Amino acid sequence: MKQFSFCVDGEHTLQSCMEQFRTSCPEEYSAILIFVFTSRRKASEIWEMTETLQKAFPKAVIAGSTTSGEILNGELQLHSTILDFLVFERTKVMLQSYDFTKLHADEAGSVLLGRCQRMRGLKAVGLLGTMKVCNVKPFLAMLSKLPEDVEVFGGGSDTYDDEELGCVFTTATILKKGMLAICFTGDLHVKLAAHSGWKTLGLPMEITGMYGDNVVTELDHQPALAAYEKYLDISRNEEFVHDTIEFPMMLERNGHMLARSPGACTPDGALIFSADLQVGERVWLGYGDPNEIERQSAESQRQIAAFAPEAIAFFCCISRRIFLQNEVQPDLSFYHHAGIPNAGFYTYGEVMRTKQQVELMNITMLAVGFREGEPKENRISLDVQAREHGKKTERSLIQRLAHFVSVTTRELEEANEKLARMAAQDRLTELNNRGEVETLLKSELDSPVSRVRPVSVIMLDLDKFKHINDTYGHGVGDDVLKFTANALRQNIRNGDAAGRWGGEEFLLLLPGTALEQAVGVAERIRQMLESSSVLPDGKSITASFGVAQYQPGEEYGAFYRRLDALLYQAKDGGRNRVEWELE
């Protein structure tokens, strides 16, 4: 396999680029794929270019997209056209186009899935689509059903003018709303290496209102726009999209952090995103961290170098170019010295397979390595230390500020976690306090699961605790409470809950435990306390226990009264005993 990449600009005409390729192209090949990444938007110019290419190379497959920036051999190009020729020796390439004005996205995805399932030796599917104006989630969901070893990658068309809509094209069609699918079969290996470098900022917010798949109306029951107004001082105005492109919403899905960039804001404060979200998902505001961009970029480049590709294509989010202000060295400088041709473009949405799911990404740099057969000699020399730093330079102001934000955000999260623990915890025993254990109890009893599995509760009260305080002092009384709490912890499982109900009363919640087993737990704890020598004079302590199993449909108040009555029955029966209701 070989790759030949050219830039059509003032110095190099389309004809001269084609002639260069013709003189270099191997005589024997199984397929030629020509990627065309262009800043041109006029249909007439696109038609003329693709027709010229098809006439010159009638057996080639041509797939193109309009762009908001072009990449050639690890260097940023602007307002140009990139011709990327991929010449295969043992791979077949098939192109299909889907017009979403004639066929719904999920129907198109179903058709493509069926065709892919009938292909022998399918290795990868490349996508070029109009993500800016399409909901491609149903289409990608269909491709998620492909075998896990079939890679899926691609990018969305864009333009340099925010007011202009991009397109994707072949020799047969120009799609303003649709998708091109390039299927690769044969002896091909494909490696995806993606990175972001954007990190979460502040505390998470819950999506509490949506319209469709990509319009968020509420975050934490407030207009979605309020998050940008409050934390970033970004309002709904003509600059909204430009101001927010560097601050997407971040979310975790299927073990991956994804970004979603708002593409518009409605008058009532709803945010229209470039990709799907879901009610109930937690999202954070995100920001680009130059240090993290460099670190993740280095890791992606290690992966590509280890793969030993024969060709490389890029699909890189326009947000990255805007954030880095054309200083894109962290993403691209390595590929400038890689020793093999490479090409790509700046996109509006990137597509890649993450485990089983095919996801639409934002703010991602996706490098796709291609290789036929097993690795040959490693053609990429990767001196990470030299490439990353060369010589140590001072960090910029923005890097220092990004580090400050990262550390303070982490400290804020840790502080909030500590406050949440303190609010739910009894300070002396470090068990759940009454408010927390009561919340857990009510939640468990209200859960539909409690109707199909048993739930038992133990309530215990230390015997003659006032006498212990009066005789030995409150310090010893505190030690007794802590000893009891430790005994409870030793006798519960993961998923059970123990709490201090108040004073010398405690409660154990045992989901999935029937009455007989719960009585056994109570008896073990009773014996542990009775055999203890926790008091200064070597005497032990005792407790009285009430045990009850929740009856499906029983009201919380009725269940609690039944449990409390059993406890006092144990007290009245002589203390140091376990009482339960016989069925």
C-alpha positions as CSV (number, residue, x, y, z in Angstrom):
1,M,0.0,0.0,0.0
2,K,1.2,3.5,-0.8
3,Q,-0.1,7.0,-0.1
4,F,0.5,10.1,-2.2
5,S,-0.7,13.5,-0.9
6,F,-0.8,16.8,-2.7
7,C,-2.0,20.4,-2.2
8,V,-3.7,22.2,-5.0
9,D,-2.9,25.8,-4.5
10,G,-1.4,28.8,-6.4
11,E,1.9,26.9,-7.1
12,H,0.5,23.5,-7.9
13,T,-2.5,23.1,-10.2
14,L,-4.8,20.1,-10.3
15,Q,-3.2,19.0,-13.5
16,S,0.3,19.1,-12.1
17,C,-0.7,17.2,-9.0
18,M,-2.4,14.5,-11.1
19,E,0.7,14.2,-13.3
20,Q,2.9,13.8,-10.2
21,F,0.7,11.0,-9.0
22,R,0.6,9.3,-12.4
23,T,4.4,9.1,-12.6
24,S,4.6,7.7,-9.0
25,C,1.6,5.3,-9.0
26,P,2.5,1.6,-9.0
27,E,1.5,-0.2,-12.2
28,E,-0.2,-3.0,-10.3
29,Y,-2.9,-2.3,-7.7
30,S,-6.2,-3.6,-6.5
31,A,-7.9,-0.2,-5.8
32,I,-7.3,3.5,-5.7
33,L,-9.2,5.7,-3.3
34,I,-8.9,9.5,-3.8
35,F,-9.9,11.6,-0.8
36,V,-10.6,15.3,-1.8
37,F,-10.6,17.7,1.1
38,T,-11.4,21.2,-0.2
39,S,-12.2,24.7,0.9
40,R,-14.1,25.2,-2.3
41,R,-17.9,25.5,-1.8
42,K,-19.3,26.2,-5.3
43,A,-21.0,23.1,-6.8
44,S,-19.6,24.0,-10.2
45,E,-16.0,24.0,-9.0
46,I,-16.6,20.7,-7.2
47,W,-18.2,19.1,-10.2
48,E,-15.3,20.2,-12.5
49,M,-12.7,18.9,-10.1
50,T,-14.2,15.5,-9.5
51,E,-15.0,15.0,-13.3
52,T,-11.4,15.8,-14.1
53,L,-10.1,13.3,-11.6
54,Q,-12.5,10.6,-12.7
55,K,-11.5,11.1,-16.4
56,A,-7.8,10.8,-15.5
57,F,-8.3,7.8,-13.2
58,P,-11.5,6.0,-14.3
59,K,-11.0,3.1,-11.9
60,A,-10.5,5.2,-8.8
61,V,-13.1,5.7,-6.1
62,I,-13.5,9.4,-5.3
63,A,-14.9,10.7,-2.0
64,G,-14.7,14.3,-0.8
65,S,-15.8,16.9,1.8
66,T,-15.7,20.6,2.2
67,T,-13.5,21.7,5.1
68,S,-12.6,24.4,7.6
69,G,-8.9,23.7,7.3
70,E,-6.7,21.2,5.6
71,I,-3.8,19.0,6.7
72,L,-0.9,17.9,4.5
73,N,2.1,16.0,5.7
74,G,1.7,17.2,9.3
75,E,1.2,20.8,8.3
76,L,-1.8,23.1,8.5
77,Q,-3.0,24.4,5.1
78,L,-5.7,27.1,4.8
79,H,-8.1,27.8,1.9
80,S,-6.6,25.0,-0.2
81,T,-7.6,21.6,-1.7
82,I,-5.9,18.4,-0.6
83,L,-5.7,15.3,-2.9
84,D,-5.0,12.2,-1.0
85,F,-4.3,9.1,-3.2
86,L,-4.4,5.7,-1.3
87,V,-3.2,2.9,-3.6
88,F,-3.9,-0.6,-2.3
89,E,-2.3,-3.9,-3.4
90,R,-4.7,-6.4,-1.7
91,T,-7.7,-4.3,-0.6
92,K,-11.0,-3.6,-2.3
93,V,-12.8,-0.3,-1.9
94,M,-16.5,0.2,-2.4
95,L,-18.3,3.6,-2.1
96,Q,-22.0,4.1,-1.2
97,S,-23.9,7.4,-0.8
98,Y,-27.0,8.0,1.2
99,D,-29.2,11.1,0.6
100,F,-31.0,11.9,3.9
101,T,-33.5,14.0,2.1
102,K,-34.7,10.8,0.4
103,L,-34.0,8.2,3.0
104,H,-34.2,8.6,6.8
105,A,-30.9,8.2,8.7
106,D,-32.0,5.0,10.5
107,E,-33.2,3.5,7.2
108,A,-30.0,4.4,5.5
109,G,-28.0,2.9,8.3
110,S,-30.1,-0.3,8.1
111,V,-29.4,-0.5,4.3
112,L,-25.6,0.0,4.9
113,L,-25.5,-2.5,7.7
114,G,-27.2,-5.1,5.5
115,R,-24.7,-4.5,2.7
116,C,-21.8,-4.6,5.1
117,Q,-23.0,-7.9,6.6
118,R,-22.9,-9.5,3.1
119,M,-19.3,-8.4,2.4
120,R,-16.6,-11.0,2.9
121,G,-13.5,-9.8,4.7
122,L,-14.9,-6.4,5.7
123,K,-12.2,-4.6,7.7
124,A,-13.3,-1.0,8.0
125,V,-16.0,1.6,7.1
126,G,-15.0,5.2,6.5
127,L,-17.7,7.9,6.7
128,L,-17.9,11.4,5.3
129,G,-21.1,13.2,6.3
130,T,-23.0,16.4,6.8
131,M,-23.0,16.2,10.7
132,K,-23.8,19.9,11.0
133,V,-27.3,19.6,9.7
134,C,-28.1,15.9,10.3
135,N,-29.0,13.8,13.3
136,V,-26.7,10.9,12.5
137,K,-27.2,9.0,15.7
138,P,-29.7,6.5,14.2
139,F,-27.3,5.9,11.3
140,L,-24.3,5.3,13.6
141,A,-26.4,3.1,16.0
142,M,-26.9,0.7,13.1
143,L,-23.2,0.5,12.4
144,S,-22.6,-0.3,16.1
145,K,-24.1,-3.8,15.2
146,L,-21.1,-4.6,13.0
147,P,-18.6,-7.1,14.4
148,E,-16.3,-5.5,16.9
149,D,-13.2,-6.0,14.7
150,V,-14.6,-3.8,12.0
151,E,-13.3,-0.3,12.5
152,V,-15.5,2.7,11.8
153,F,-14.1,6.2,11.4
154,G,-14.7,9.5,9.6
155,G,-15.6,13.2,9.9
156,G,-18.2,15.8,9.1
157,S,-18.1,18.5,6.4
158,D,-17.5,22.1,7.4
159,T,-16.7,25.5,5.8
160,Y,-14.7,28.5,6.7
161,D,-17.8,30.6,6.9
162,D,-20.2,29.8,9.9
163,E,-23.1,30.9,7.8
164,E,-22.3,28.4,5.0
165,L,-23.2,24.7,5.1
166,G,-20.8,22.2,3.9
167,C,-21.3,19.2,1.7
168,V,-19.8,15.8,0.9
169,F,-19.4,14.6,-2.7
170,T,-18.4,11.9,-5.2
171,T,-18.3,12.0,-9.0
172,A,-22.1,11.1,-9.0
173,T,-23.5,13.4,-6.4
174,I,-23.1,16.3,-4.1
175,L,-24.9,15.8,-0.7
176,K,-26.0,18.8,1.4
177,K,-27.6,16.4,3.8
178,G,-26.3,12.8,3.7
179,M,-23.5,10.4,4.2
180,L,-20.8,8.7,2.1
181,A,-19.7,5.3,3.3
182,I,-16.4,3.8,2.1
183,C,-16.1,0.0,2.7
184,F,-12.7,-1.6,2.8
185,T,-12.4,-5.4,2.4
186,G,-9.3,-7.6,2.0
187,D,-5.9,-7.8,3.7
188,L,-6.2,-4.4,5.5
189,H,-5.4,-3.4,9.0
190,V,-6.7,-0.1,10.5
191,K,-5.6,1.6,13.7
192,L,-7.6,4.4,15.3
193,A,-5.8,6.8,17.7
194,A,-7.8,9.6,19.1
195,H,-7.3,12.2,21.8
196,S,-8.9,15.4,23.1
197,G,-7.1,17.2,25.9
198,W,-10.2,18.9,27.1
199,K,-11.0,18.5,30.8
200,T,-14.1,18.9,33.0
201,L,-14.6,22.2,34.8
202,G,-16.5,22.7,38.0
203,L,-19.3,20.4,39.3
204,P,-21.5,18.1,37.2
205,M,-25.0,19.2,36.1
206,E,-27.9,16.9,35.2
207,I,-29.8,17.2,32.0
208,T,-33.3,17.6,33.2
209,G,-35.1,18.7,30.0
210,M,-34.6,17.9,26.3
211,Y,-36.3,18.2,23.0
212,G,-35.3,15.5,20.6
213,D,-31.8,14.1,20.7
214,N,-29.7,17.2,20.6
215,V,-31.7,20.2,22.1
216,V,-31.1,20.6,25.8
217,T,-33.8,22.8,27.4
218,E,-32.8,22.5,31.1
219,L,-29.7,21.7,33.2
220,D,-30.5,21.2,36.9
221,H,-34.0,22.4,36.2
222,Q,-32.7,25.8,35.0
223,P,-32.6,27.1,31.4
224,A,-29.5,25.4,29.8
225,L,-28.0,28.7,28.8
226,A,-27.8,29.7,32.4
227,A,-24.7,27.5,32.9
228,Y,-22.8,29.5,30.3
229,E,-24.0,32.8,31.6
230,K,-23.2,32.0,35.2
231,Y,-19.9,30.4,35.0
232,L,-18.3,31.8,31.8
233,D,-20.2,35.1,31.3
234,I,-21.3,33.9,27.8
235,S,-24.7,35.2,26.7
236,R,-26.9,34.6,23.7
237,N,-25.6,36.9,21.1
238,E,-24.0,36.9,17.6
239,E,-20.8,35.6,19.1
240,F,-22.4,32.7,21.1
241,V,-21.2,29.9,18.9
242,H,-17.7,31.3,18.6
243,D,-17.5,31.9,22.3
244,T,-18.6,28.5,23.3
245,I,-16.7,26.4,20.8
246,E,-13.8,26.2,23.2
247,F,-16.0,25.3,26.1
248,P,-18.1,22.3,25.1
249,M,-20.2,20.2,27.5
250,M,-18.4,17.0,28.6
251,L,-20.0,13.7,29.5
252,E,-18.9,10.2,30.3
253,R,-20.5,7.4,28.2
254,N,-19.4,3.8,27.9
255,G,-16.2,4.5,29.7
256,H,-15.2,7.4,27.4
257,M,-15.3,11.1,27.9
258,L,-17.2,12.7,25.1
259,A,-17.7,16.4,24.2
260,R,-20.7,18.1,22.8
261,S,-20.4,21.6,21.4
262,P,-23.4,23.9,21.3
263,G,-24.1,25.1,17.8
264,A,-26.9,27.5,18.6
265,C,-29.0,29.0,21.4
266,T,-32.8,29.5,21.2
267,P,-34.5,32.7,22.6
268,D,-35.8,30.7,25.6
269,G,-32.3,29.5,26.6
270,A,-32.2,26.0,25.1
271,L,-28.9,24.8,23.6
272,I,-28.8,23.0,20.3
273,F,-25.8,20.6,20.2
274,S,-23.9,19.1,17.4
275,A,-24.5,15.5,18.6
276,D,-26.8,13.5,20.8
277,L,-27.3,13.7,24.5
278,Q,-29.8,12.1,26.9
279,V,-32.1,13.2,29.8
280,G,-30.5,12.1,33.1
281,E,-26.9,12.3,31.8
282,R,-24.4,14.3,33.9
283,V,-22.5,16.9,32.0
284,W,-19.7,19.3,32.9
285,L,-18.4,22.4,31.2
286,G,-15.1,21.6,29.5
287,Y,-12.0,23.6,28.7
288,G,-8.9,22.9,26.7
289,D,-5.7,22.2,28.8
290,P,-2.6,22.7,26.7
291,N,-0.6,20.4,28.9
292,E,-3.2,17.7,28.6
293,I,-3.4,18.2,24.8
294,E,0.4,17.6,24.5
295,R,0.3,14.6,26.8
296,Q,-2.6,12.9,25.0
297,S,-1.2,13.8,21.6
298,A,2.0,12.1,22.5
299,E,0.2,9.0,23.5
300,S,-1.8,8.9,20.2
301,Q,1.4,9.3,18.3
302,R,3.0,6.4,20.1
303,Q,0.1,4.2,19.2
304,I,0.3,5.2,15.5
305,A,4.1,4.7,15.4
306,A,3.8,1.3,17.0
307,F,1.3,0.3,14.4
308,A,3.8,1.0,11.6
309,P,1.3,2.4,9.1
310,E,1.8,2.7,5.4
311,A,-0.7,5.6,5.2
312,I,-2.3,8.1,7.7
313,A,-5.5,10.1,7.4
314,F,-6.7,12.8,9.9
315,F,-10.1,13.9,11.0
316,C,-9.6,16.8,13.4
317,C,-12.3,19.0,15.0
318,I,-12.4,22.7,14.0
319,S,-12.6,23.5,17.7
320,R,-9.0,22.5,18.2
321,R,-7.8,24.8,15.5
322,I,-9.8,27.7,16.9
323,F,-8.5,27.0,20.4
324,L,-4.9,26.6,19.4
325,Q,-5.3,29.6,17.0
326,N,-3.5,27.8,14.2
327,E,-0.6,26.9,16.4
328,V,-1.4,23.2,15.9
329,Q,2.1,21.8,16.6
330,P,1.0,19.5,19.5
331,D,-1.3,17.7,17.1
332,L,0.7,17.7,13.9
333,S,4.4,18.3,14.3
334,F,5.2,14.6,14.8
335,Y,3.5,13.7,11.5
336,H,5.5,16.4,9.7
337,H,8.6,14.4,10.5
338,A,7.0,10.9,10.3
339,G,8.6,10.0,7.0
340,I,5.4,8.9,5.2
341,P,2.7,11.0,3.5
342,N,-0.4,11.9,5.5
343,A,-3.4,14.1,4.9
344,G,-6.7,15.1,6.5
345,F,-9.1,18.0,7.3
346,Y,-10.7,20.0,10.0
347,T,-14.2,18.6,10.6
348,Y,-17.6,19.4,12.2
349,G,-17.9,16.2,14.2
350,E,-15.6,13.1,14.2
351,V,-16.8,9.5,14.0
352,M,-15.0,6.6,15.6
353,R,-15.7,3.3,17.2
354,T,-15.3,3.1,20.9
355,K,-15.5,-0.6,21.9
356,Q,-18.9,-1.7,20.6
357,Q,-20.4,1.8,20.1
358,V,-19.9,4.0,17.0
359,E,-19.9,7.5,18.5
360,L,-20.0,11.0,17.1
361,M,-17.3,13.0,18.8
362,N,-16.4,16.6,19.2
363,I,-13.0,18.4,19.9
364,T,-11.2,15.2,18.9
365,M,-8.1,14.6,16.9
366,L,-8.5,11.3,15.2
367,A,-5.6,9.7,13.4
368,V,-6.3,6.7,11.2
369,G,-3.4,4.4,10.3
370,F,-3.7,2.0,7.3
371,R,-1.5,-1.0,6.6
372,E,-1.8,-4.0,4.3
373,G,-0.5,-7.3,5.8
374,E,1.9,-7.6,8.8
375,P,4.1,-4.7,9.8
376,K,7.2,-4.1,7.7
377,E,10.2,-2.3,9.1
378,N,9.0,0.5,11.4
379,R,8.9,3.5,9.0
380,I,8.3,6.0,11.8
381,S,11.1,7.1,14.1
382,L,9.6,8.3,17.4
383,D,11.9,10.1,19.7
384,V,9.3,11.1,22.2
385,Q,11.5,13.2,24.4
386,A,12.9,15.2,21.6
387,R,9.5,15.6,19.9
388,E,7.6,16.6,23.0
389,H,10.0,19.1,24.3
390,G,13.2,19.4,22.2
391,K,14.6,21.7,24.9
392,K,12.7,22.8,27.9
393,T,10.8,25.9,27.4
394,E,8.8,28.0,29.8
395,R,5.1,27.3,30.0
396,S,2.8,29.9,28.6
397,L,0.4,31.9,30.8
398,I,-2.5,29.8,29.5
399,Q,-0.7,26.6,30.4
400,R,-0.2,27.8,34.0
401,L,-3.8,29.0,34.3
402,A,-5.0,25.6,32.9
403,H,-3.0,23.8,35.5
404,F,-4.4,26.1,38.2
405,V,-7.9,25.4,37.0
406,S,-7.3,21.7,36.9
407,V,-5.9,21.6,40.5
408,T,-8.6,23.8,42.0
409,T,-11.3,21.9,40.2
410,R,-10.0,18.7,41.7
411,E,-9.8,20.2,45.1
412,L,-13.3,21.5,44.8
413,E,-14.6,18.0,43.8
414,E,-12.7,16.5,46.8
415,A,-14.1,19.1,49.2
416,N,-17.7,18.5,48.0
417,E,-17.2,14.7,48.3
418,K,-16.0,15.2,51.9
419,L,-18.9,17.5,52.7
420,A,-21.4,15.0,51.2
421,R,-19.8,12.3,53.4
422,M,-20.0,14.5,56.5
423,A,-23.6,15.4,55.8
424,A,-24.5,11.7,55.6
425,Q,-22.3,10.4,58.4
426,D,-22.6,10.2,62.2
427,R,-19.5,12.0,63.4
428,L,-18.9,9.7,66.5
429,T,-19.5,6.3,65.0
430,E,-18.8,7.1,61.3
431,L,-21.9,5.1,60.4
432,N,-24.7,6.6,58.4
433,N,-26.6,9.2,60.4
434,R,-30.4,8.9,60.8
435,G,-31.2,11.1,57.9
436,E,-29.1,9.1,55.5
437,V,-30.1,5.7,56.7
438,E,-33.8,6.7,56.7
439,T,-33.3,7.9,53.0
440,L,-31.7,4.6,52.1
441,L,-34.5,2.6,53.9
442,K,-37.3,4.5,52.2
443,S,-35.6,4.2,48.8
444,E,-35.2,0.5,49.2
445,L,-38.8,-0.1,50.3
446,D,-40.1,2.1,47.4
447,S,-38.0,0.3,44.8
448,P,-39.8,-2.2,42.5
449,V,-37.0,-4.7,43.4
450,S,-38.4,-4.9,47.0
451,R,-41.5,-6.6,45.5
452,V,-39.5,-9.5,44.1
453,R,-36.7,-10.0,46.7
454,P,-36.9,-9.9,50.5
455,V,-35.8,-6.9,52.5
456,S,-35.2,-7.2,56.3
457,V,-34.3,-4.6,58.9
458,I,-32.7,-4.9,62.3
459,M,-33.2,-2.3,65.0
460,L,-31.2,-2.5,68.2
461,D,-31.0,-0.5,71.4
462,L,-28.1,-0.7,73.9
463,D,-29.4,-1.9,77.3
464,K,-29.0,0.4,80.3
465,F,-26.9,2.9,78.4
466,K,-27.8,5.8,80.8
467,H,-26.4,3.6,83.6
468,I,-23.1,3.2,81.7
469,N,-22.8,7.0,81.2
470,D,-23.7,7.7,84.8
471,T,-21.3,5.0,86.2
472,Y,-18.3,5.2,83.9
473,G,-18.6,8.7,82.3
474,H,-19.6,9.9,78.8
475,G,-16.1,9.1,77.4
476,V,-16.7,5.4,78.1
477,G,-20.2,5.8,76.7
478,D,-18.7,7.1,73.5
479,D,-16.4,4.1,73.4
480,V,-19.3,1.8,73.8
481,L,-21.1,3.4,70.9
482,K,-18.0,3.1,68.7
483,F,-17.5,-0.5,69.7
484,T,-21.1,-1.3,68.8
485,A,-20.7,0.5,65.4
486,N,-17.7,-1.7,64.6
487,A,-19.6,-4.8,65.5
488,L,-22.3,-3.9,63.1
489,R,-19.7,-3.2,60.3
490,Q,-18.2,-6.6,60.8
491,N,-21.5,-8.4,60.3
492,I,-22.8,-6.8,57.1
493,R,-22.1,-7.3,53.4
494,N,-21.5,-5.0,50.6
495,G,-24.9,-3.6,49.7
496,D,-26.1,-3.6,53.3
497,A,-26.3,-0.4,55.3
498,A,-25.7,0.4,59.0
499,G,-26.7,3.6,60.7
500,R,-27.0,5.3,64.1
501,W,-30.7,5.9,64.5
502,G,-30.3,8.2,67.5
503,G,-28.7,8.1,71.0
504,E,-28.0,4.4,71.6
505,E,-30.3,3.1,68.9
506,F,-28.9,1.6,65.6
507,L,-30.5,0.2,62.4
508,L,-29.3,-2.3,59.8
509,L,-30.8,-2.4,56.4
510,L,-30.4,-5.9,54.7
511,P,-31.6,-5.9,51.1
512,G,-32.0,-9.4,49.6
513,T,-32.1,-11.0,53.1
514,A,-35.0,-13.0,54.4
515,L,-36.3,-12.9,58.0
516,E,-34.6,-16.1,59.1
517,Q,-31.1,-15.0,57.9
518,A,-31.7,-11.5,59.4
519,V,-32.5,-13.0,62.8
520,G,-29.2,-15.0,62.5
521,V,-27.3,-11.7,61.9
522,A,-28.9,-10.1,64.9
523,E,-28.1,-13.1,67.1
524,R,-24.4,-12.9,66.0
525,I,-24.2,-9.3,66.9
526,R,-26.0,-9.9,70.3
527,Q,-23.5,-12.6,71.2
528,M,-20.5,-10.4,70.1
529,L,-21.7,-7.6,72.4
530,E,-22.5,-10.0,75.3
531,S,-19.0,-11.6,75.2
532,S,-17.2,-8.2,75.0
533,S,-15.1,-6.7,77.8
534,V,-15.5,-3.1,76.6
535,L,-16.2,-1.6,80.1
536,P,-13.4,-0.5,82.4
537,D,-14.1,-3.2,85.0
538,G,-14.2,-5.9,82.3
539,K,-17.9,-6.2,82.1
540,S,-19.7,-6.6,78.8
541,I,-22.5,-4.7,77.2
542,T,-25.8,-6.0,75.9
543,A,-28.5,-4.9,73.4
544,S,-32.1,-5.7,72.6
545,F,-33.1,-6.4,68.9
546,G,-36.2,-6.2,66.8
547,V,-36.1,-7.9,63.4
548,A,-38.8,-7.5,60.7
549,Q,-39.1,-8.4,57.0
550,Y,-40.8,-5.9,54.7
551,Q,-44.1,-7.0,53.3
552,P,-44.5,-5.8,49.6
553,G,-46.9,-2.9,49.4
554,E,-46.6,-2.1,53.1
555,E,-46.5,1.6,54.0
556,Y,-43.3,2.9,55.4
557,G,-45.0,4.1,58.6
558,A,-46.7,0.8,59.3
559,F,-43.4,-1.1,58.7
560,Y,-41.5,1.2,61.1
561,R,-44.2,0.9,63.8
562,R,-44.0,-2.9,63.5
563,L,-40.2,-2.9,63.8
564,D,-40.2,-0.5,66.7
565,A,-42.8,-2.6,68.6
566,L,-40.6,-5.7,68.2
567,L,-37.7,-3.8,69.7
568,Y,-39.7,-2.8,72.8
569,Q,-41.0,-6.3,73.0
570,A,-37.4,-7.4,73.4
571,K,-36.9,-4.7,76.1
572,D,-40.0,-5.7,78.0
573,G,-39.0,-9.4,77.7
574,G,-35.9,-8.9,79.8
575,R,-33.4,-7.3,77.4
576,N,-30.4,-8.9,75.7
577,R,-32.6,-10.8,73.3
578,V,-33.8,-10.8,69.7
579,E,-37.5,-10.6,68.9
580,W,-39.1,-11.1,65.4
581,E,-42.5,-11.7,64.0
582,L,-43.4,-15.3,63.3
583,E,-45.2,-15.8,60.0
